[in-house]
Amino acid sequence: MAEQYATQLLLKEKDLEEAWVVGYSYNQIDLHPDVYRVAFTYYANAEDAETGEESCYGYDIQVDSDYKIIIKEESTAIGEDIWTEMSEESENEVS
């Protein structure tokens, strides 16, 4: 559910065509099992789609027991490694 909501947010916020969304990943944040980090790779425009230049963007989305969705934090990333670093930082906070 969080990934579907995040996808619609991304399409609207970045004014993208659905076909330009290349992929996504999501995971629950350990300290907050009701928070999902959803990260996307996408083509920002038609030129990027032609050349294959991908951008990254994502959201932390909280889902409560009634499945109401709250955007906890908006995150901007340049390069996929940012999401790996953010995930590792979340894991290190648990240790």
Steps between C-alpha positions, in 0.01 A plus 500: 500500500780746588679434173182560298438828677864604459483419128200729454675773699809471283303511174310809611785684672755447223243516216614164362351253261446163666724332241792716619506333842778246456481326836449532870596338824352526844569373845368543848713710728597279794439747780162592355323195356218720371738713290605397152787653303405496132771590247455541125718514193338686213559703186438869573395582143476364146865581425617303806276211397670494159853518642431273799605759761328404824415718799414388855241625745314361796274537798465374855132414537323407822195276498288487815276216615209639295725513192497877502815626334722779627807622315757507777790634305574588141844402381690602192788290376753538223628156417382166626776474763325762715218252572748230599672743735169610652394138555833414661474804729155384614639154574797645691267705720345173619840358608 
